[in-house]
């Protein structure tokens, strides 16, 4: 029996995460040789699990939802299934939620495999589940620049009103861009799975 691990994600109240469309379903071709698996016990089925890039795979065995630091926290209890893809596992007959994590890089995502008595193959195209937070850096740069420009404009208001006016307009514009970038938030992408009968 493999140990369970607890994976938690904190969703903060600042900004939001925009989910991009998932990638196209992967081709129904295995990425490498698969070890021969023994017959599944009664009530279970064999599944070959693969991905379009080497990945670790775990099964979601439970979900906890709570609140921490002003945001929602979702924690998943995971049971490791595969150290790397492709691999063969046997699971109880029925639907199972899986979590894929790229062996290298930010790729990953969640997928659902339907296990039956007959062997099958489930292949997954990894998404990018690590939110792109570049908007935060751009927002900070524009925000700080806007504040500096407004401060300079205030200092020049008496001695050089024309320059102060230009700095004030530029500073306000930079602040507006920073606020828009902060509101847009982050982007992330789930993956896409496809399943077919094992030959």
N, C-alpha and C positions, 0 to 999 in steps of 0.2 A: 504494500500500500504506500503510494507516494505521499509525502507530506503536503498539506495545503499551505498556501501563502495568502496574505491579504494585501491587495493592491488598492490604494486609495487615490482619488483625484479630487482636488479642491477647486471648485468653481467660484471665483471671486465675484463680487458684486460690481466691479469696475469693468466697463465694456462688456463685450459678449463674444461668443465664439460662433462664427459663421461656418456652417458645414458646406464644403464644396461637393459637387457631384462625384460619386464614386468612380473609380476607373472601370474600363470595359472588362467584362468577364474574361478570365484567362483561357487560353487554349486547353482543350481536353487532352493534354499530353503531359506525362510525368517528366519532371526535371532531372530524374536520375533513377538508378536501380533501387528497388524496394526489397527489403529482407522478407523472406518467407515467414508468414505468421502461423502459429498453431491454430487449429479450429477454435472458434469462440465458444465459451461455455453456454449452456442453455439460457435463453432469455437475453443473450447479447449478440452483437454482430461485429464483424471485422470491417474497419474503415482505413483506407490508405489516405493519409493527410499530406498534402503538398502545398507549395506556394510558388509564386513566380520569382522569389528570391529566398535564400536560406533563412529560416525563421524558427523561433521557439514557439511552441503551441501549448496552451493550457486550457482546461475546462473550467467554466464558471459553475461553481457549486453553491453559491449563495451571494446575496446582495444586501448591503446595509446602507441606509440613507440617514444622514444627520445634518446638523448645522454647526459650523465652526468658523470663527473669525468673520462673521457677517456674510458667509457664503454657504452654498449647499455642498455637502461632502458625500460622495458616493463611493463606497468601498466594496470591492468584489472579492469574494473568497475564491481562490484559484487552485486547481489541482494540476500540476505539471503533467503533460502527456508526451511531448516530444522535445528532445534536446535540440534537434534540427530536422528540417524537412528534406526529403520525404520520409515518412515513417508509417508504421502500421500499428493501430491500437484496436482493442475491442472495448465497446461501450454497451450499456444496456439499450435495448431496442426503444426507440423514441427520438425526440429532438433534443439536441444538446448545443448550448452556446459555447463557442470557442473564442479564445483571445490569441491573436497572432502578434508576435514582436520580432521585428527584423533582427537577425544576428548581428548586422552592422548597419548603422544608419537609423533614421527616424521612422521607418515604415512599420505598419501594423494595422490593427483593426479587429473588429468583432464579426464573427460569422456564425451561422447556425447549420449544423449537419443533422440530417435525418437518418438515423441508424435503423436498418432493417435486418432481417435474418440473412439475406443474401449480401455478400461482400460488395462494397462500393468504393468509389474514389471521390474525395472532396479536395478541390484545388482552389487556392485563394490568391487573388491579386491584391497585394498589400496597398493600403492607403497611406496617408501621412497623419497619424493620430497625435503628433506633437504640434500644438498650435504654433503658427507663425506669429511671433511677437514683435516683428520688426516695426509694426505700427506704433508700439509703445515708444521705441527709440525716436522715430520720426516726430511723434507728438511732443516728446520732451524737448527735442531740438528746436522745433518751431515755437513752443511755449516759452522756453528760456530766451530765445532770440527776441520774441515779441515783448517780453518784460524788460529786457535790456534796452530795446529801442524806445519803449515808453518812458523808461527812466531817463534816458538821454534827452528825450524830447522835453521832459519837465525841466531839466537843467538848462536847456537853451531857450525856454519860452520867453524870457525877458530880453536876452541879448540877440537872439536870431530867430524871430517868430516863424519865418518862412521854412527854415531847416527843421525847426521843432514840429511844424505842421506835417512835413513829409515823413519825419521819423514816427510821429504818432499814427499816421495812416498805415505806414508799413508795419508798425508794431501791432496794431489792431488786426491787420490782415494775417500776420503770423500767428497771433493767438487764435484766430478763427480756424485756421488750417489745423493747428494743434488740437483744438477741441473736436473738430470733425474726425481726425485720425483716432483720437481716443474713443469716440463714440462707435466707430466702425468695429473696433475690437480685433479679434484674432480669427484666423481661418484654420480649419482642420478638415481631414478627409478620411472617411471610413473606406474599407476595402470592399471587394466583391468576390463572392464564392460561386463555384459551379460544382455540381455533383453528377456522377454518372455511374452505371453499374460496372463493377470490375470485370474484366475479360479473363 
